[in-house]
């Protein structure tokens, strides 16, 4: 039995990769048909962006933002906006398959790696390693919950968005050659 759990961190960027993999694995395990589809053949990051403090009074979307105000951007809500997403609270992997989502920071409806001066410096590593890690886990093992357990996808908000309850999963080797697991 593997318990995938990390403790709350002080800085948002230090735990996002492991949290993203845990969430993705939990979401895939929660939809057996997706797990089967992925086996046969992917955030959450912090709920709020790093606070900003404008140097001048300005207006945004009809709101006056005074100079020196502490401004938080609720990325969690942006990534779940019903005007952008069909069924925004539902895990639906296929919505990303058409390639229309630009996550390099230019699309302000979807920017998991942030944008501007604070864009993730390791975006290329994250996109490759996340997919590789998740694909390796799904390809190499059958994943099940302990008997009688249900998948809990509730969230714990903080600087880093985490699963409220740790992901407890039982991996069973899928590959025929045991030496591949050494």
Long-range contacts (C-beta under 8 A, 24 or more apart in sequence): 1-146, 1-168, 1-169, 1-170, 2-168, 2-169, 2-170, 2-171, 3-166, 3-167, 3-168, 4-166, 4-167, 4-168, 4-169, 5-166, 5-167, 6-162, 8-156, 8-158, 8-159, 8-160, 8-162, 9-159, 9-160, 10-159, 11-159, 12-45, 12-46, 12-50, 12-159, 12-160, 13-120, 14-160, 15-160, 15-162, 16-45, 16-46, 16-126, 16-160, 17-126, 17-129, 17-130, 19-44, 19-45, 19-160, 19-161, 19-162, 19-163, 20-44, 20-45, 20-130, 21-130, 21-133, 21-134, 21-137, 22-163, 22-167, 23-163, 24-130, 24-134, 25-134, 25-137, 25-138, 25-143, 25-167, 25-169, 26-151, 26-153, 26-163, 26-167, 27-91, 27-153, 28-93, 28-134, 28-138, 28-143, 29-143, 29-144, 29-145, 29-151, 29-169, 30-91, 30-151, 30-153, 31-91, 34-91, 34-93, 35-138, 35-143, 38-93, 38-135, 38-138, 39-138, 39-139, 39-142, 39-174, 42-93, 42-96, 42-130, 42-131, 42-134, 43-79, 43-112, 43-161, 44-76, 44-79, 44-155, 44-161, 45-75, 45-112, 45-113, 45-114, 45-160, 45-161, 46-75, 46-159, 46-160, 46-161, 47-74, 47-75, 47-76, 47-155, 47-157, 47-158, 47-161, 48-72, 48-73, 48-74, 48-75, 48-76, 48-159, 49-73, 49-75, 49-114, 49-118, 50-118, 75-111, 75-114, 76-157, 76-161, 78-108, 78-109, 78-110, 78-111, 79-110, 79-112, 81-109, 84-109, 84-110, 137-171, 139-174, 140-171, 140-173, 140-174, 140-175, 140-180, 140-181, 141-171, 141-172, 141-173, 141-174, 142-171, 142-172, 142-173, 142-174, 143-169, 143-170, 143-171, 143-172, 144-169, 144-170, 144-172, 145-169, 145-170, 146-170
